[in-house]
Amino acid sequence: MVSEIKIWYKLLADLVRYNLKIIFSGVFIYFAAAAGLVLFLLILLVAYNTDAVMPLPDSAYYMLLLPGIVILLYPTAYGIQNDMDTKMMEVLIGIPNYRYKIWVVRMAIVGLVELLITLVFCLIVDLIFIPMNIFEMAYQLMYPFLFLSMLTFMISTLVRSGPGTAAVTIIIMLIFFILSGPLVESQWNLFLNPFENPTDISEMIWMDRIL
């Protein structure tokens, strides 16, 4: 029994290690650096326009949203292209009922890494700028992150090009952003900020929409 557990543990560890190398290889480090730079610039921008008034967590939500989107773009948009470039796609297609399991594992790893990086970004903002509950903030941010990662992966299966997938995803996000005005208080608003406190709607209705 113990030996079987060790074998399964080793197989799982090898599978996770292998997928991490595939998902976050190449230019991921540049996307991570770009996300950190975006966060730093947003902190400076908000600090410059705050005029000594302590920003609220609703400002931190939007501040952390963009860097998180930058982080998830590479592993979800370029995953299929990476498989094609490394000839891994032919191998996966040749294994019946197995290729989808590979990508289920990969998407789970992407979500976990995204959560960890989001927690780090939340901690940075909490320590140097806006006091907040970093776990609650990360939890709320993971809703749009998970939706966008699944959407980006779905588009990548159709486009099969990293840059093309990124371009289509950005266009869709811009459409959602444009519609965020008319849908500002709707639960269908992708960029709905659960930390806002609107004054023109009752608190009970607002809580019902964000839960």
C-alpha positions in Angstrom: 0.0 0.0 0.0 2.8 2.4 1.0 4.8 1.5 -2.1 1.8 2.2 -4.4 1.2 5.6 -2.8 4.9 6.4 -3.4 4.6 5.3 -7.0 1.5 7.5 -7.6 3.1 10.4 -5.8 6.2 10.1 -8.0 4.0 9.9 -11.1 2.0 12.9 -10.1 5.1 14.9 -9.2 6.7 14.0 -12.6 3.5 15.0 -14.4 3.2 18.3 -12.6 7.0 19.1 -13.2 6.7 18.1 -16.9 3.7 20.3 -17.5 5.2 23.2 -15.6 8.2 23.1 -17.9 5.9 23.1 -21.0 3.4 25.7 -19.8 5.8 28.2 -18.4 8.7 27.8 -20.8 9.8 30.2 -23.4 8.8 33.8 -22.9 6.7 33.4 -19.8 9.3 35.2 -17.8 8.8 38.2 -19.9 5.0 38.1 -19.3 5.6 37.8 -15.6 8.1 40.7 -15.7 5.5 42.8 -17.7 2.8 42.0 -15.1 5.1 43.2 -12.3 5.9 46.3 -14.3 2.2 47.0 -14.9 1.5 46.6 -11.2 4.3 49.0 -10.3 3.1 51.6 -12.8 -0.5 51.3 -11.6 0.6 51.8 -8.0 2.5 55.0 -9.0 -0.4 56.2 -11.0 -2.9 55.7 -8.2 -0.6 57.2 -5.6 0.0 60.2 -7.8 -3.7 60.9 -8.2 -4.8 60.1 -4.6 -3.7 63.3 -3.0 -2.8 61.8 0.5 -6.2 60.1 0.8 -5.9 56.4 1.6 -7.2 54.4 -1.4 -9.9 51.8 -0.8 -9.9 48.1 -1.7 -12.0 48.8 -4.8 -9.0 50.6 -6.3 -6.8 47.7 -5.5 -9.2 45.3 -7.3 -8.8 47.1 -10.6 -5.1 47.6 -9.9 -4.5 43.9 -9.6 -6.9 42.8 -12.4 -4.7 43.9 -15.3 -1.4 42.3 -14.1 -3.3 39.0 -13.5 -4.7 39.1 -17.0 -1.2 39.6 -18.4 0.1 36.6 -16.4 -2.6 34.2 -17.7 -2.3 35.1 -21.4 0.9 33.2 -22.1 0.1 29.7 -20.7 -3.4 29.7 -22.1 -2.9 31.5 -25.4 0.4 29.8 -26.4 -0.2 26.3 -25.0 -1.6 24.8 -28.2 1.1 26.5 -30.4 3.8 25.2 -28.0 2.5 21.6 -28.4 2.5 22.1 -32.2 6.0 23.5 -32.2 7.4 20.7 -30.1 5.5 18.0 -32.1 3.7 17.1 -28.9 0.3 17.6 -30.6 0.8 14.6 -32.8 1.6 12.5 -29.7 -1.5 13.7 -27.8 -3.8 13.1 -30.7 -2.5 9.6 -31.1 -3.5 8.7 -27.5 -7.3 8.0 -27.3 -9.2 9.7 -24.5 -6.0 11.0 -23.0 -5.2 14.4 -24.6 -8.1 16.1 -22.8 -6.8 14.8 -19.4 -3.4 16.4 -20.2 -5.0 19.8 -20.7 -7.3 19.4 -17.6 -4.1 19.0 -15.6 -2.4 21.9 -17.3 -5.4 24.2 -16.8 -5.5 23.2 -13.1 -1.7 24.0 -12.8 -2.3 27.4 -14.6 -5.1 28.2 -12.2 -3.0 27.3 -9.1 0.1 29.3 -10.4 -2.2 32.2 -11.2 -3.6 32.1 -7.6 -0.2 32.0 -6.1 1.1 35.0 -8.2 -2.1 36.9 -7.4 -1.6 36.3 -3.7 2.0 37.7 -4.0 0.7 40.8 -5.9 -2.0 41.3 -3.3 0.5 41.0 -0.5 2.7 43.6 -2.2 -0.2 46.1 -2.6 -1.3 45.4 1.0 2.1 46.0 2.5 3.1 49.2 0.6 -0.1 50.8 -0.5 -3.7 49.6 0.4 -4.5 47.6 3.5 -6.9 44.8 2.7 -7.7 41.1 3.1 -5.4 39.5 0.6 -7.2 36.2 0.6 -10.6 37.8 -0.1 -9.1 39.9 -2.8 -7.4 37.0 -4.5 -10.6 34.9 -4.2 -12.7 37.6 -6.0 -10.0 38.1 -8.7 -9.9 34.4 -9.5 -13.5 34.6 -10.9 -12.6 36.7 -14.0 -9.1 35.1 -14.2 -10.6 31.6 -14.5 -13.2 32.7 -16.9 -10.7 34.4 -19.1 -8.2 31.5 -19.0 -10.9 29.1 -20.1 -12.1 31.4 -22.8 -8.5 32.0 -24.0 -7.8 28.3 -24.1 -11.0 27.6 -26.1 -10.0 30.3 -28.6 -6.5 28.8 -28.9 -8.0 25.4 -29.9 -9.7 27.2 -32.8 -7.0 29.7 -33.8 -4.0 27.5 -33.0 -1.7 30.5 -33.0 -0.4 32.2 -29.9 -0.3 35.8 -31.2 -3.7 35.2 -33.0 -5.3 33.9 -29.8 -3.9 36.7 -27.7 -5.3 39.3 -30.2 -8.7 37.7 -30.3 -8.8 37.5 -26.5 -7.8 41.1 -26.1 -10.5 42.2 -28.6 -13.1 40.3 -26.6 -11.9 41.8 -23.3 -12.2 45.3 -24.9 -15.8 44.5 -25.8 -16.5 43.4 -22.2 -14.8 46.6 -21.0 -16.9 48.8 -23.3 -20.0 47.0 -22.1 -19.0 47.4 -18.4 -20.7 50.8 -18.5 -24.2 49.6 -19.5 -23.7 46.5 -17.3 -22.1 48.3 -14.4 -24.5 46.9 -11.9 -25.2 43.6 -13.6 -24.0 40.2 -12.5 -23.0 39.6 -16.2 -20.4 42.4 -16.0 -17.0 40.6 -16.4 -15.3 43.5 -14.7 -17.8 43.8 -11.9 -15.9 45.1 -8.8 -17.4 43.4 -5.7 -15.6 45.9 -3.4 -17.4 48.9 -4.7 -20.2 50.4 -2.7 -22.7 52.0 -5.2 -24.9 54.7 -3.7 -27.8 54.4 -6.1 -28.7 50.8 -5.3 -29.8 49.1 -2.1 -27.2 47.1 -0.2 -29.3 44.0 -0.3 -29.7 44.0 -4.1 -26.0 44.7 -4.5 -25.0 41.8 -2.3 -27.3 39.5 -4.2 -25.6 40.5 -7.4 -22.1 40.0 -6.3 -22.6 36.7 -4.5 
